[in-house]
Amino acid sequence: MDTRIAVAGGTGLVGTLVVEEVRRAGATPVVVARSRGTDLTTGSGLAEALDGVDAVVDASNVDTLGAKRSIAFFEAATGHLLAAGAAAGVRHHVALSIVGCDRVDLPYYLGKRRQEELVAAGPVPWSVLRATQFHEFAGQLVERSPRPFALAPRMRTQPVAAREVATALVAAALGEPAGQLPDLGGPRVEDMGRMVRDVVRARGTRRLVVPVPMVGRAGRQVGEGGLLPGPGATLGSMTFADWLERV
Ligand SMILES: NC(=O)c1ccc[n+]([C@@H]2O[C@H](COP(=O)([O-])OP(=O)(O)OC[C@H]3O[C@@H](n4cnc5c(N)ncnc54)[C@H](OP(=O)(O)O)[C@@H]3O)[C@@H](O)[C@H]2O)c1
């Protein structure tokens, strides 16, 4: 029988790759995004989208660094996905979260914590995969920086290829609900500031790279390795340097 997997945020950075991996696994993807007629913050179009769906992978996101918008988005989106999922008989909800979001007090992470809480207490059997920063995150930081700058946070990270995250999400969705999965990280510890500099150099973009030290409590937590994968983590094989050579 045809296995249908809904991908919330299926037009986004990692979501697009999840959709490709669903197809590669021989299942049918159902893309959930505003541009496809479904709004997670209001729930409109969700009942129709989840009709006949076996599993949901939530790779949706909100473009903010602030706590208020992050909490509001993840609370509404997760609440609507779980309620509609339960009504449609979805057997597995897989959420993508971030390694260290429970240890590092960055405002955006408060939304991810809320998302995880709702999933764990929700009506649909679940798995949560926490991944480290994607290799692609350095490029996202460049694109979000005000021209002519590229803001380069001094941040210890163990980045992973978004493709490897997508593969892991689909494997999880096709398997049994497993609760909190082992962290997923990349093969090496890197400095996000250097990654931003390398991306600017590789793309030949005319941007002035500005190193930004991370200050305050969150800065200290990141410096202490708060964003690095924990013991028992699964590690991807593609390094940032390998990835940069291929894009
Ligand atoms: N970036 C990283 O390094 C990293 C690392 C670990 C985990 N994560 C997590 O990975 C997830 C995905 O991040 P990303 O960078 O791939 O996201 P992204 O590229 O910003 O894509 C966001 C997706 O969400 C959809 N979306 C946004 N608002 C929506 C709404 N109201 N209703 C329906 N769909 C909506 C967007 O489609 P429309 O605009 O068409 O609605 C788009 O498909 C996030 O939860 C993030 O916390 C990211």
The ligand as an SDF file (V2000), in Angstrom:
LIG
                    3D

 48 52  0  0  0  0  0  0  0  0999 V2000
   19.0860   25.9350    9.9190 N   0  0  0  0  0  0  0  0  0  0  0  0
   19.7090   25.1230   10.7590 C   0  0  0  0  0  0  0  0  0  0  0  0
   20.9560   25.1180   10.8690 O   0  0  0  0  0  0  0  0  0  0  0  0
   18.8990   24.1510   11.6270 C   0  0  0  0  0  0  0  0  0  0  0  0
   19.5650   23.2040   12.4010 C   0  0  0  0  0  0  0  0  0  0  0  0
   18.8030   22.2710   13.1430 C   0  0  0  0  0  0  0  0  0  0  0  0
   17.4040   22.3200   13.0800 C   0  0  0  0  0  0  0  0  0  0  0  0
   16.8070   23.2900   12.3290 N   0  0  0  0  0  0  0  0  0  0  0  0
   15.3400   23.3130   12.2780 C   0  0  0  0  0  0  0  0  0  0  0  0
   14.9560   22.9150   10.9820 O   0  0  0  0  0  0  0  0  0  0  0  0
   13.6540   23.4230   10.6960 C   0  0  0  0  0  0  0  0  0  0  0  0
   13.6190   23.9030    9.2530 C   0  0  0  0  0  0  0  0  0  0  0  0
   14.5550   24.9500    9.0710 O   0  0  0  0  0  0  0  0  0  0  0  0
   14.8840   25.5070    7.5930 P   0  0  0  0  0  0  0  0  0  0  0  0
   16.0110   26.4590    7.7560 O   0  0  0  0  0  0  0  0  0  0  0  0
   14.9700   24.3480    6.6660 O   0  0  0  0  0  0  0  0  0  0  0  0
   13.5180   26.3100    7.2860 O   0  0  0  0  0  0  0  0  0  0  0  0
   13.2220   27.3420    6.0960 P   0  0  0  0  0  0  0  0  0  0  0  0
   14.1520   27.1260    4.9540 O   0  0  0  0  0  0  0  0  0  0  0  0
   13.1080   28.6990    6.7010 O   0  0  0  0  0  0  0  0  0  0  0  0
   11.7610   26.8630    5.5920 O   0  0  0  0  0  0  0  0  0  0  0  0
   10.6240   27.0930    6.3560 C   0  0  0  0  0  0  0  0  0  0  0  0
    9.4720   26.2840    5.7950 C   0  0  0  0  0  0  0  0  0  0  0  0
    8.3300   26.4500    6.6330 O   0  0  0  0  0  0  0  0  0  0  0  0
    7.2100   26.8200    5.8220 C   0  0  0  0  0  0  0  0  0  0  0  0
    6.3370   27.6990    6.6090 N   0  0  0  0  0  0  0  0  0  0  0  0
    6.6660   28.8380    7.2680 C   0  0  0  0  0  0  0  0  0  0  0  0
    5.5780   29.3720    7.8620 N   0  0  0  0  0  0  0  0  0  0  0  0
    4.5420   28.5290    7.5700 C   0  0  0  0  0  0  0  0  0  0  0  0
    3.1490   28.5410    7.8700 C   0  0  0  0  0  0  0  0  0  0  0  0
    2.5880   29.5210    8.6040 N   0  0  0  0  0  0  0  0  0  0  0  0
    2.3750   27.5360    7.4000 N   0  0  0  0  0  0  0  0  0  0  0  0
    2.9060   26.5360    6.6350 C   0  0  0  0  0  0  0  0  0  0  0  0
    4.2220   26.4700    6.3300 N   0  0  0  0  0  0  0  0  0  0  0  0
    5.0130   27.4570    6.7750 C   0  0  0  0  0  0  0  0  0  0  0  0
    7.8240   27.5540    4.6290 C   0  0  0  0  0  0  0  0  0  0  0  0
    6.9840   27.5220    3.4850 O   0  0  0  0  0  0  0  0  0  0  0  0
    6.0100   28.7830    3.0770 P   0  0  0  0  0  0  0  0  0  0  0  0
    6.8620   30.0190    3.2140 O   0  0  0  0  0  0  0  0  0  0  0  0
    5.5660   28.4820    1.6870 O   0  0  0  0  0  0  0  0  0  0  0  0
    4.8920   28.7470    4.0430 O   0  0  0  0  0  0  0  0  0  0  0  0
    9.0530   26.6940    4.3800 C   0  0  0  0  0  0  0  0  0  0  0  0
    8.6960   25.5350    3.6450 O   0  0  0  0  0  0  0  0  0  0  0  0
   13.3710   24.4940   11.7620 C   0  0  0  0  0  0  0  0  0  0  0  0
   12.4150   24.0080   12.6790 O   0  0  0  0  0  0  0  0  0  0  0  0
   14.7090   24.6910   12.4680 C   0  0  0  0  0  0  0  0  0  0  0  0
   14.5580   24.9880   13.8300 O   0  0  0  0  0  0  0  0  0  0  0  0
   17.5090   24.1780   11.5880 C   0  0  0  0  0  0  0  0  0  0  0  0
  1  2  1  0
  2  3  2  0
  2  4  1  0
  4  5  1  0
  4 48  2  0
  5  6  2  0
  6  7  1  0
  7  8  2  0
  8  9  1  0
  8 48  1  0
  9 10  1  0
  9 46  1  0
 10 11  1  0
 11 12  1  0
 11 44  1  0
 12 13  1  0
 13 14  1  0
 14 15  2  0
 14 16  1  0
 14 17  1  0
 17 18  1  0
 18 19  2  0
 18 20  1  0
 18 21  1  0
 21 22  1  0
 22 23  1  0
 23 24  1  0
 23 42  1  0
 24 25  1  0
 25 26  1  0
 25 36  1  0
 26 27  1  0
 26 35  1  0
 27 28  2  0
 28 29  1  0
 29 30  1  0
 29 35  2  0
 30 31  1  0
 30 32  2  0
 32 33  1  0
 33 34  2  0
 34 35  1  0
 36 37  1  0
 36 42  1  0
 37 38  1  0
 38 39  2  0
 38 40  1  0
 38 41  1  0
 42 43  1  0
 44 45  1  0
 44 46  1  0
 46 47  1  0
M  CHG  2   8   1  16  -1
M  END
$$$$
